[in-house]
Amino acid sequence: MQLGAMVAGLHLNAAETRAQPAELELIPLSDGIYMLEGGGGNVGVCAGEDGILLVDGKTAAQADGVRSALARFGAHTPQYILNTHFHPDHTGGNQVFGPEVPIIAHANTRNRLATGAEFGKRYVATPPAAALPTITFEHSLSLHFNGEEIEAIHFPHGHTDGDIAVFFTTSNVVHLGDLFFNGLFPFIDLDYGGNLTSLTQHIAALIDQLPHDVKIIPGHGPPAQLDDLRAYHRMLLATTESVRRGIAAGQSLAQIKAAGVASRWATWSWPFVPAPRWVEILYWSLATVEP
């Protein structure tokens, strides 16, 4: 049996992924680098003499809001879009911007968007062809734009199998996409290549490699610093160990969910991934699943 078909309550459905239009706010992080926040996934904005580059594009319904935010820089359309992964709250804007803007993504992200749902797994809508990334890569890509060397690096089997982190090397800013939910329990897409163990390892490696004064754009949540990423890693380790102990003791999923998470992590619950759902993600990441 497919893992995704077994996890009751874990599936994204159309209502959950259809983020409502919200007022968007541009938050400056450094000279020329901003975070666009408000409903759906966070967007990175690089604005300068060469034009505008976006990291993700929110939903199609929010495209007008994105254009209005970009008007601050004298334009309504970016020159490039980088997709951090395939989920519609990050790539939905491709449907609007794709006909006029080159879209860059990991090859697995294009594949997920192009092929849609796999049998027995969560439904994933296939967008129009114009919304598909036109430039793809396997391991890393560099783009020289607005005086930045922008490095996109693949982190395999993290939140999905196509996640990238985008480093603005001159400005010391990084967009981690949904590898990082700041102060929130993450969604790990077990149906489409997400993996708890490797995600946790990726975060540990990033903590070791990033400068102490780096500014971080998370996939969801407010702008972050390295200490926020460390707290996220501690949460991953602690909650994983708690569920692992429950499994080792022979407890059922219902029993482990009833026990919940330690009180120190209670504030990490949010409407999309409350604590019980996070426990489910951990359980199905750790439990042995019979074929």
Secondary structure, DSSP 8 states (H G I E B T S, - for coil): --HHHH-TT----HHHH-------EEEEEETTEEEEESSSS-EEEEEETTEEEEE----GGGHHHHHHHHGGGT-SS-SEEE-SSS-HHHHTTHHHHTTTS-EEEEHHHHHHHHH---TTS-------GGGS-SEEESSEEEEEETTEEEEEEE--SSSSSS-EEEEETTTTEEEEEEEEETTS-----GGGT--HHHHHHHHHHHHHHS-TT-EEEEEESS-B-HHHHHHHHHHHHHHHHHHHHHHHTT--HHHHHHH---GGGGGG--SSS-HHHHHHHHHHHHS----
